[in-house]
């Protein structure tokens, strides 16, 4: 794509911006909690620990204002600026 754009050929962009980072964190955290509960209920109770871990991470993020999941999602390819 870079060579194509560098040669001056047209590029179609959909114009959609990625979701806000906070929205991505809420989606990921909620999905992990739901997954942990479902696996704990249907597979083995040890999977409830996934939900507990995500909950502890959310409490930690609220207390310290530092969110590891947000930092990881910020580095995801869909959140990188394109030329």
C-alpha positions in Angstrom: 0.0 0.0 0.0 2.8 2.4 0.8 4.4 1.9 -2.6 1.0 2.3 -4.3 0.3 5.6 -2.4 3.9 6.7 -3.0 3.5 6.3 -6.7 0.5 8.7 -6.6 -2.2 6.1 -7.3 -5.6 6.7 -5.6 -6.5 5.1 -2.4 -10.0 4.6 -1.2 -10.5 5.2 2.5 -13.7 4.3 4.3 -13.5 7.4 6.5 -14.3 5.5 9.7 -12.2 6.2 12.7 -11.4 3.4 15.2 -13.5 3.2 18.3 -12.4 5.3 21.2 -9.9 3.5 23.4 -12.1 3.5 26.5 -14.9 1.9 24.5 -12.5 -0.8 23.3 -11.4 -1.5 26.9 -15.0 -1.8 28.1 -15.8 -4.2 25.3 -12.7 -6.4 25.9 -13.2 -6.4 29.7 -16.9 -7.2 29.4 -16.1 -10.0 26.9 -13.5 -11.5 29.1 -15.8 -11.4 32.2 -18.6 -13.0 30.2 -16.2 -15.6 28.8 -14.8 -16.4 32.3 -18.3 -16.8 33.7 -19.5 -19.0 30.8 -16.4 -21.2 31.0 -16.6 -21.4 34.7 -20.3 -22.4 34.6 -20.0 -24.9 31.7 -16.4 -26.2 31.7 -14.7 -25.9 35.1 -15.1 -23.5 38.1 -11.4 -22.5 37.8 -12.3 -20.3 34.9 -14.2 -18.0 37.2 -10.6 -16.8 38.0 -10.6 -15.1 34.6 -13.5 -12.9 35.6 -11.9 -12.2 39.0 -8.6 -11.2 37.3 -10.4 -8.8 35.0 -12.4 -7.3 37.9 -9.2 -6.8 39.9 -7.6 -5.1 36.9 -10.5 -2.7 36.6 -10.3 -1.9 40.3 -6.6 -1.4 40.0 -7.1 0.9 36.9 -9.7 2.9 38.8 -7.5 3.4 41.8 -4.1 4.1 40.1 -5.4 5.6 36.8 -3.1 3.2 34.9 -4.8 0.7 32.6 -2.6 -2.1 31.2 -5.4 -3.3 28.8 -5.7 0.2 27.5 -2.0 0.4 26.8 -2.1 -2.9 25.0 -5.1 -1.9 22.9 -3.4 1.4 22.0 -0.7 -0.6 20.3 -3.1 -2.7 18.3 -2.8 -2.3 14.5 -6.2 -0.9 14.1 -5.3 2.0 16.5 -2.2 3.1 14.6 -2.4 6.2 12.5 -2.2 5.6 8.8 -0.5 8.1 6.4 
